[in-house]
Amino acid sequence: MQDRTARRLTDFELKDRVFAISEPETLTGLTVFIPPSTSTPTIEFQYNVTPPAKRSRPWVYCVHCGRPTHWRGYVVKFDGGVRCLIGKDCGAKYYGADFHLFEKEFDAQRKRQFQLRRIRALTAAAATRVM
């Protein structure tokens, strides 16, 4: 990953943006290796499939580990639509500060979306009380 942050989305784009996915292995365009590319991938989704204490679920495959070893991580997308699954720990280990910059921007966008949804709900509630 190159040293740049992800593109900041507009409020309109954030309205319907999906940030988390419950079944990352079902996405189309997944590959089990990092594609030879000069483009910087973007974090498309976050996943946390940690099973409850009494249930079992297989680990999720990580392109860096080369086998299923994570329950939490990210779906990264390269130009051309190719996607890879990268465990949370491997993202930090292999990309260091660059990955943390992407994580921070991703989290900031999630928080902004939550704020926008609260504002819309409050505005709608206020409008119905006025009537």
PyMOL commands that place a pseudoatom at each C-alpha (Angstrom):
pseudoatom trace, name=CA, resn=MET, resi=1, chain=A, elem=C, hetatm=0, pos=[0.000, 0.000, 0.000]
pseudoatom trace, name=CA, resn=GLN, resi=2, chain=A, elem=C, hetatm=0, pos=[1.311, 3.386, -0.870]
pseudoatom trace, name=CA, resn=ASP, resi=3, chain=A, elem=C, hetatm=0, pos=[1.432, 6.233, 1.624]
pseudoatom trace, name=CA, resn=ARG, resi=4, chain=A, elem=C, hetatm=0, pos=[-1.869, 7.965, 0.890]
pseudoatom trace, name=CA, resn=THR, resi=5, chain=A, elem=C, hetatm=0, pos=[-5.260, 7.927, 2.503]
pseudoatom trace, name=CA, resn=ALA, resi=6, chain=A, elem=C, hetatm=0, pos=[-8.427, 6.617, 0.947]
pseudoatom trace, name=CA, resn=ARG, resi=7, chain=A, elem=C, hetatm=0, pos=[-10.625, 9.023, -0.972]
pseudoatom trace, name=CA, resn=ARG, resi=8, chain=A, elem=C, hetatm=0, pos=[-13.017, 10.780, 1.368]
pseudoatom trace, name=CA, resn=LEU, resi=9, chain=A, elem=C, hetatm=0, pos=[-16.632, 10.121, 0.444]
pseudoatom trace, name=CA, resn=THR, resi=10, chain=A, elem=C, hetatm=0, pos=[-19.244, 12.853, 0.235]
pseudoatom trace, name=CA, resn=ASP, resi=11, chain=A, elem=C, hetatm=0, pos=[-22.205, 12.833, 2.628]
pseudoatom trace, name=CA, resn=PHE, resi=12, chain=A, elem=C, hetatm=0, pos=[-24.415, 11.708, -0.255]
pseudoatom trace, name=CA, resn=GLU, resi=13, chain=A, elem=C, hetatm=0, pos=[-22.084, 8.776, -1.028]
pseudoatom trace, name=CA, resn=LEU, resi=14, chain=A, elem=C, hetatm=0, pos=[-21.943, 7.809, 2.649]
pseudoatom trace, name=CA, resn=LYS, resi=15, chain=A, elem=C, hetatm=0, pos=[-25.727, 7.550, 2.889]
pseudoatom trace, name=CA, resn=ASP, resi=16, chain=A, elem=C, hetatm=0, pos=[-25.927, 4.019, 1.481]
pseudoatom trace, name=CA, resn=ARG, resi=17, chain=A, elem=C, hetatm=0, pos=[-22.320, 2.873, 1.928]
pseudoatom trace, name=CA, resn=VAL, resi=18, chain=A, elem=C, hetatm=0, pos=[-21.985, -0.606, 3.444]
pseudoatom trace, name=CA, resn=PHE, resi=19, chain=A, elem=C, hetatm=0, pos=[-18.929, -0.893, 5.681]
pseudoatom trace, name=CA, resn=ALA, resi=20, chain=A, elem=C, hetatm=0, pos=[-19.210, -4.346, 7.244]
pseudoatom trace, name=CA, resn=ILE, resi=21, chain=A, elem=C, hetatm=0, pos=[-19.855, -7.727, 5.689]
pseudoatom trace, name=CA, resn=SER, resi=22, chain=A, elem=C, hetatm=0, pos=[-20.805, -10.903, 7.496]
pseudoatom trace, name=CA, resn=GLU, resi=23, chain=A, elem=C, hetatm=0, pos=[-19.671, -13.437, 4.876]
pseudoatom trace, name=CA, resn=PRO, resi=24, chain=A, elem=C, hetatm=0, pos=[-16.507, -12.095, 3.212]
pseudoatom trace, name=CA, resn=GLU, resi=25, chain=A, elem=C, hetatm=0, pos=[-15.775, -15.370, 1.416]
pseudoatom trace, name=CA, resn=THR, resi=26, chain=A, elem=C, hetatm=0, pos=[-18.943, -15.017, -0.703]
pseudoatom trace, name=CA, resn=LEU, resi=27, chain=A, elem=C, hetatm=0, pos=[-17.827, -11.874, -2.546]
pseudoatom trace, name=CA, resn=THR, resi=28, chain=A, elem=C, hetatm=0, pos=[-17.146, -12.053, -6.256]
pseudoatom trace, name=CA, resn=GLY, resi=29, chain=A, elem=C, hetatm=0, pos=[-13.690, -11.219, -7.563]
pseudoatom trace, name=CA, resn=LEU, resi=30, chain=A, elem=C, hetatm=0, pos=[-11.810, -12.732, -4.594]
pseudoatom trace, name=CA, resn=THR, resi=31, chain=A, elem=C, hetatm=0, pos=[-8.304, -13.986, -5.191]
pseudoatom trace, name=CA, resn=VAL, resi=32, chain=A, elem=C, hetatm=0, pos=[-6.003, -15.942, -2.894]
pseudoatom trace, name=CA, resn=PHE, resi=33, chain=A, elem=C, hetatm=0, pos=[-2.943, -13.868, -3.782]
pseudoatom trace, name=CA, resn=ILE, resi=34, chain=A, elem=C, hetatm=0, pos=[-2.101, -10.196, -3.978]
pseudoatom trace, name=CA, resn=PRO, resi=35, chain=A, elem=C, hetatm=0, pos=[-2.384, -9.171, -7.627]
pseudoatom trace, name=CA, resn=PRO, resi=36, chain=A, elem=C, hetatm=0, pos=[0.613, -7.629, -9.373]
pseudoatom trace, name=CA, resn=SER, resi=37, chain=A, elem=C, hetatm=0, pos=[-0.548, -4.052, -9.440]
pseudoatom trace, name=CA, resn=THR, resi=38, chain=A, elem=C, hetatm=0, pos=[0.873, -0.608, -9.026]
pseudoatom trace, name=CA, resn=SER, resi=39, chain=A, elem=C, hetatm=0, pos=[-2.439, 0.734, -7.744]
pseudoatom trace, name=CA, resn=THR, resi=40, chain=A, elem=C, hetatm=0, pos=[-3.153, 1.261, -4.093]
pseudoatom trace, name=CA, resn=PRO, resi=41, chain=A, elem=C, hetatm=0, pos=[-5.981, -0.956, -2.867]
pseudoatom trace, name=CA, resn=THR, resi=42, chain=A, elem=C, hetatm=0, pos=[-8.804, 0.491, -0.828]
pseudoatom trace, name=CA, resn=ILE, resi=43, chain=A, elem=C, hetatm=0, pos=[-10.505, -1.047, 2.174]
pseudoatom trace, name=CA, resn=GLU, resi=44, chain=A, elem=C, hetatm=0, pos=[-13.916, -1.971, 0.879]
pseudoatom trace, name=CA, resn=PHE, resi=45, chain=A, elem=C, hetatm=0, pos=[-15.378, -3.823, 3.872]
pseudoatom trace, name=CA, resn=GLN, resi=46, chain=A, elem=C, hetatm=0, pos=[-14.520, -4.830, 7.381]
pseudoatom trace, name=CA, resn=TYR, resi=47, chain=A, elem=C, hetatm=0, pos=[-15.452, -8.257, 8.704]
pseudoatom trace, name=CA, resn=ASN, resi=48, chain=A, elem=C, hetatm=0, pos=[-15.681, -9.813, 12.144]
pseudoatom trace, name=CA, resn=VAL, resi=49, chain=A, elem=C, hetatm=0, pos=[-16.940, -13.385, 11.995]
pseudoatom trace, name=CA, resn=THR, resi=50, chain=A, elem=C, hetatm=0, pos=[-15.756, -14.388, 15.466]
pseudoatom trace, name=CA, resn=PRO, resi=51, chain=A, elem=C, hetatm=0, pos=[-18.137, -17.148, 16.517]
pseudoatom trace, name=CA, resn=PRO, resi=52, chain=A, elem=C, hetatm=0, pos=[-20.061, -17.054, 19.784]
pseudoatom trace, name=CA, resn=ALA, resi=53, chain=A, elem=C, hetatm=0, pos=[-18.481, -19.100, 22.582]
pseudoatom trace, name=CA, resn=LYS, resi=54, chain=A, elem=C, hetatm=0, pos=[-20.459, -22.301, 21.973]
pseudoatom trace, name=CA, resn=ARG, resi=55, chain=A, elem=C, hetatm=0, pos=[-20.545, -22.219, 18.176]
pseudoatom trace, name=CA, resn=SER, resi=56, chain=A, elem=C, hetatm=0, pos=[-17.856, -22.998, 15.687]
pseudoatom trace, name=CA, resn=ARG, resi=57, chain=A, elem=C, hetatm=0, pos=[-16.952, -21.287, 12.433]
pseudoatom trace, name=CA, resn=PRO, resi=58, chain=A, elem=C, hetatm=0, pos=[-13.953, -21.812, 10.171]
pseudoatom trace, name=CA, resn=TRP, resi=59, chain=A, elem=C, hetatm=0, pos=[-11.257, -19.154, 10.045]
pseudoatom trace, name=CA, resn=VAL, resi=60, chain=A, elem=C, hetatm=0, pos=[-11.193, -16.769, 7.066]
pseudoatom trace, name=CA, resn=TYR, resi=61, chain=A, elem=C, hetatm=0, pos=[-8.432, -17.138, 4.475]
pseudoatom trace, name=CA, resn=CYS, resi=62, chain=A, elem=C, hetatm=0, pos=[-5.735, -14.445, 4.563]
pseudoatom trace, name=CA, resn=VAL, resi=63, chain=A, elem=C, hetatm=0, pos=[-3.652, -13.650, 1.470]
pseudoatom trace, name=CA, resn=HIS, resi=64, chain=A, elem=C, hetatm=0, pos=[-0.577, -13.012, 3.610]
pseudoatom trace, name=CA, resn=CYS, resi=65, chain=A, elem=C, hetatm=0, pos=[-0.801, -16.111, 5.783]
pseudoatom trace, name=CA, resn=GLY, resi=66, chain=A, elem=C, hetatm=0, pos=[-1.719, -18.261, 2.789]
pseudoatom trace, name=CA, resn=ARG, resi=67, chain=A, elem=C, hetatm=0, pos=[-4.303, -20.170, 4.794]
pseudoatom trace, name=CA, resn=PRO, resi=68, chain=A, elem=C, hetatm=0, pos=[-7.401, -19.568, 6.913]
pseudoatom trace, name=CA, resn=THR, resi=69, chain=A, elem=C, hetatm=0, pos=[-6.096, -17.896, 10.090]
pseudoatom trace, name=CA, resn=HIS, resi=70, chain=A, elem=C, hetatm=0, pos=[-8.291, -14.890, 10.945]
pseudoatom trace, name=CA, resn=TRP, resi=71, chain=A, elem=C, hetatm=0, pos=[-11.830, -14.116, 12.085]
pseudoatom trace, name=CA, resn=ARG, resi=72, chain=A, elem=C, hetatm=0, pos=[-11.406, -10.350, 11.842]
pseudoatom trace, name=CA, resn=GLY, resi=73, chain=A, elem=C, hetatm=0, pos=[-10.041, -8.371, 8.936]
pseudoatom trace, name=CA, resn=TYR, resi=74, chain=A, elem=C, hetatm=0, pos=[-10.669, -6.404, 5.793]
pseudoatom trace, name=CA, resn=VAL, resi=75, chain=A, elem=C, hetatm=0, pos=[-11.677, -6.883, 2.193]
pseudoatom trace, name=CA, resn=VAL, resi=76, chain=A, elem=C, hetatm=0, pos=[-9.325, -4.795, 0.080]
pseudoatom trace, name=CA, resn=LYS, resi=77, chain=A, elem=C, hetatm=0, pos=[-10.110, -3.982, -3.528]
pseudoatom trace, name=CA, resn=PHE, resi=78, chain=A, elem=C, hetatm=0, pos=[-7.653, -3.236, -6.305]
pseudoatom trace, name=CA, resn=ASP, resi=79, chain=A, elem=C, hetatm=0, pos=[-8.304, -1.462, -9.604]
pseudoatom trace, name=CA, resn=GLY, resi=80, chain=A, elem=C, hetatm=0, pos=[-10.117, -3.821, -11.936]
pseudoatom trace, name=CA, resn=GLY, resi=81, chain=A, elem=C, hetatm=0, pos=[-12.302, -5.188, -9.134]
pseudoatom trace, name=CA, resn=VAL, resi=82, chain=A, elem=C, hetatm=0, pos=[-9.914, -7.806, -7.747]
pseudoatom trace, name=CA, resn=ARG, resi=83, chain=A, elem=C, hetatm=0, pos=[-10.495, -8.352, -4.032]
pseudoatom trace, name=CA, resn=CYS, resi=84, chain=A, elem=C, hetatm=0, pos=[-8.337, -9.914, -1.315]
pseudoatom trace, name=CA, resn=LEU, resi=85, chain=A, elem=C, hetatm=0, pos=[-9.027, -10.816, 2.296]
pseudoatom trace, name=CA, resn=ILE, resi=86, chain=A, elem=C, hetatm=0, pos=[-6.432, -9.545, 4.740]
pseudoatom trace, name=CA, resn=GLY, resi=87, chain=A, elem=C, hetatm=0, pos=[-6.570, -10.337, 8.424]
pseudoatom trace, name=CA, resn=LYS, resi=88, chain=A, elem=C, hetatm=0, pos=[-6.512, -7.387, 10.803]
pseudoatom trace, name=CA, resn=ASP, resi=89, chain=A, elem=C, hetatm=0, pos=[-3.170, -8.401, 12.308]
pseudoatom trace, name=CA, resn=CYS, resi=90, chain=A, elem=C, hetatm=0, pos=[-1.592, -9.029, 8.909]
pseudoatom trace, name=CA, resn=GLY, resi=91, chain=A, elem=C, hetatm=0, pos=[-2.744, -5.648, 7.640]
pseudoatom trace, name=CA, resn=ALA, resi=92, chain=A, elem=C, hetatm=0, pos=[-0.806, -3.967, 10.420]
pseudoatom trace, name=CA, resn=LYS, resi=93, chain=A, elem=C, hetatm=0, pos=[2.148, -6.368, 10.168]
pseudoatom trace, name=CA, resn=TYR, resi=94, chain=A, elem=C, hetatm=0, pos=[2.695, -6.148, 6.417]
pseudoatom trace, name=CA, resn=TYR, resi=95, chain=A, elem=C, hetatm=0, pos=[1.598, -2.582, 5.699]
pseudoatom trace, name=CA, resn=GLY, resi=96, chain=A, elem=C, hetatm=0, pos=[2.379, -0.893, 9.012]
pseudoatom trace, name=CA, resn=ALA, resi=97, chain=A, elem=C, hetatm=0, pos=[1.570, 2.791, 9.191]
pseudoatom trace, name=CA, resn=ASP, resi=98, chain=A, elem=C, hetatm=0, pos=[0.046, 2.798, 5.716]
pseudoatom trace, name=CA, resn=PHE, resi=99, chain=A, elem=C, hetatm=0, pos=[-2.594, 0.304, 6.801]
pseudoatom trace, name=CA, resn=HIS, resi=100, chain=A, elem=C, hetatm=0, pos=[-3.298, 2.303, 9.944]
pseudoatom trace, name=CA, resn=LEU, resi=101, chain=A, elem=C, hetatm=0, pos=[-3.952, 5.376, 7.784]
pseudoatom trace, name=CA, resn=PHE, resi=102, chain=A, elem=C, hetatm=0, pos=[-6.467, 3.406, 5.737]
pseudoatom trace, name=CA, resn=GLU, resi=103, chain=A, elem=C, hetatm=0, pos=[-8.066, 2.031, 8.911]
pseudoatom trace, name=CA, resn=LYS, resi=104, chain=A, elem=C, hetatm=0, pos=[-8.389, 5.509, 10.411]
pseudoatom trace, name=CA, resn=GLU, resi=105, chain=A, elem=C, hetatm=0, pos=[-10.041, 6.910, 7.275]
pseudoatom trace, name=CA, resn=PHE, resi=106, chain=A, elem=C, hetatm=0, pos=[-12.347, 3.892, 7.049]
pseudoatom trace, name=CA, resn=ASP, resi=107, chain=A, elem=C, hetatm=0, pos=[-13.387, 4.324, 10.702]
pseudoatom trace, name=CA, resn=ALA, resi=108, chain=A, elem=C, hetatm=0, pos=[-13.869, 8.091, 10.237]
pseudoatom trace, name=CA, resn=GLN, resi=109, chain=A, elem=C, hetatm=0, pos=[-16.228, 7.439, 7.330]
pseudoatom trace, name=CA, resn=ARG, resi=110, chain=A, elem=C, hetatm=0, pos=[-18.219, 4.920, 9.414]
pseudoatom trace, name=CA, resn=LYS, resi=111, chain=A, elem=C, hetatm=0, pos=[-18.567, 7.454, 12.234]
pseudoatom trace, name=CA, resn=ARG, resi=112, chain=A, elem=C, hetatm=0, pos=[-19.635, 10.197, 9.822]
pseudoatom trace, name=CA, resn=GLN, resi=113, chain=A, elem=C, hetatm=0, pos=[-22.279, 7.886, 8.343]
pseudoatom trace, name=CA, resn=PHE, resi=114, chain=A, elem=C, hetatm=0, pos=[-23.625, 7.175, 11.850]
pseudoatom trace, name=CA, resn=GLN, resi=115, chain=A, elem=C, hetatm=0, pos=[-23.809, 10.921, 12.586]
pseudoatom trace, name=CA, resn=LEU, resi=116, chain=A, elem=C, hetatm=0, pos=[-25.601, 11.613, 9.305]
pseudoatom trace, name=CA, resn=ARG, resi=117, chain=A, elem=C, hetatm=0, pos=[-28.163, 8.902, 10.032]
pseudoatom trace, name=CA, resn=ARG, resi=118, chain=A, elem=C, hetatm=0, pos=[-28.813, 10.328, 13.500]
pseudoatom trace, name=CA, resn=ILE, resi=119, chain=A, elem=C, hetatm=0, pos=[-29.255, 13.830, 12.094]
pseudoatom trace, name=CA, resn=ARG, resi=120, chain=A, elem=C, hetatm=0, pos=[-31.722, 12.547, 9.475]
pseudoatom trace, name=CA, resn=ALA, resi=121, chain=A, elem=C, hetatm=0, pos=[-33.689, 10.635, 12.128]
pseudoatom trace, name=CA, resn=LEU, resi=122, chain=A, elem=C, hetatm=0, pos=[-33.841, 13.650, 14.428]
pseudoatom trace, name=CA, resn=THR, resi=123, chain=A, elem=C, hetatm=0, pos=[-34.890, 15.924, 11.569]
pseudoatom trace, name=CA, resn=ALA, resi=124, chain=A, elem=C, hetatm=0, pos=[-37.660, 13.495, 10.580]
pseudoatom trace, name=CA, resn=ALA, resi=125, chain=A, elem=C, hetatm=0, pos=[-38.836, 13.187, 14.191]
pseudoatom trace, name=CA, resn=ALA, resi=126, chain=A, elem=C, hetatm=0, pos=[-38.874, 16.966, 14.624]
pseudoatom trace, name=CA, resn=ALA, resi=127, chain=A, elem=C, hetatm=0, pos=[-40.840, 17.402, 11.402]
pseudoatom trace, name=CA, resn=THR, resi=128, chain=A, elem=C, hetatm=0, pos=[-43.560, 14.995, 12.541]
pseudoatom trace, name=CA, resn=ARG, resi=129, chain=A, elem=C, hetatm=0, pos=[-43.912, 16.783, 15.897]
pseudoatom trace, name=CA, resn=VAL, resi=130, chain=A, elem=C, hetatm=0, pos=[-44.357, 20.144, 14.212]
pseudoatom trace, name=CA, resn=MET, resi=131, chain=A, elem=C, hetatm=0, pos=[-47.269, 18.874, 12.138]
for i in range(1, 131): cmd.bond("trace and resi %d" % i, "trace and resi %d" % (i + 1))
show_as sticks, trace
zoom trace
